[in-house]
Amino acid sequence: MVDQRLGSWAFILGVIIAIIAGIAGGMVVEYSGWITLILVILGLIVGFLNISDKEINGFLIASIALIAVGTANLSFMNQLIPLLGDILQSMVRNVAIFVAPAALVVSLKAVYNLAAKPAA
């Protein structure tokens, strides 16, 4: 119960930090290392506490999509609305930084589950 609540709060906090840091952009450059560290730690907590064996496949598919979008170059949006592309790109990149450690933990859990099954 406490683990699940901690994992839920870690998820909410991680998403909020990723979005706020993305919006703040250049104003938090000097803290970017700390922000990244916090997002990684929160992502690890989410990976260890929130994802059950039934949710592994769905989580990994969603993680792949988020990480792929996080690598996209959204600066073309600046032509439409100035600064919007940079803000969106920063937000999505931060979300990808948050999700990647959780995806690592969950994928290792999936590999372990597959390796632990006896061969048929």
JOCOR-V987895 format. One record per residue. N is the residue number from 0. SS is DSSP state (2 for helix, 1 for strand, 0 for the rest). PHI is phi in whole degrees, 0 to 359 (999 if undefined). Layout:
BEGIN
N_SS_PHI, N_SS_PHI
END
This chain:
BEGIN
0_0_999, 1_2_294, 2_2_300, 3_2_294, 4_2_294, 5_2_298, 6_2_296, 7_2_295, 8_2_294, 9_2_298, 10_2_296, 11_2_300, 12_2_297, 13_2_298, 14_2_294, 15_2_297, 16_2_298, 17_2_299, 18_2_289, 19_2_296, 20_2_296, 21_2_292, 22_2_291, 23_2_292, 24_2_50, 25_2_294, 26_2_287, 27_2_243, 28_2_303, 29_2_293, 30_2_255, 31_2_299, 32_2_296, 33_2_292, 34_2_298, 35_2_298, 36_2_300, 37_2_297, 38_2_296, 39_2_294, 40_2_298, 41_2_296, 42_2_297, 43_2_297, 44_2_300, 45_2_299, 46_2_298, 47_2_284, 48_2_255, 49_0_261, 50_0_259, 51_0_274, 52_2_300, 53_2_291, 54_2_264, 55_2_302, 56_2_299, 57_2_298, 58_2_296, 59_2_294, 60_2_296, 61_2_297, 62_2_296, 63_2_300, 64_2_297, 65_2_296, 66_2_292, 67_2_296, 68_2_295, 69_2_297, 70_0_269, 71_0_289, 72_0_263, 73_0_261, 74_2_292, 75_2_300, 76_2_296, 77_2_299, 78_2_290, 79_0_279, 80_0_225, 81_0_306, 82_0_75, 83_2_297, 84_2_298, 85_2_295, 86_2_294, 87_2_299, 88_2_297, 89_2_294, 90_2_297, 91_2_293, 92_2_298, 93_2_294, 94_2_297, 95_2_296, 96_2_297, 97_2_289, 98_2_281, 99_2_303, 100_2_295, 101_2_296, 102_2_297, 103_2_298, 104_2_298, 105_2_292, 106_2_292, 107_2_295, 108_2_297, 109_2_294, 110_2_297, 111_2_299, 112_2_300, 113_2_290, 114_2_287, 115_2_283, 116_0_285, 117_0_291, 118_0_294, 119_0_275
END
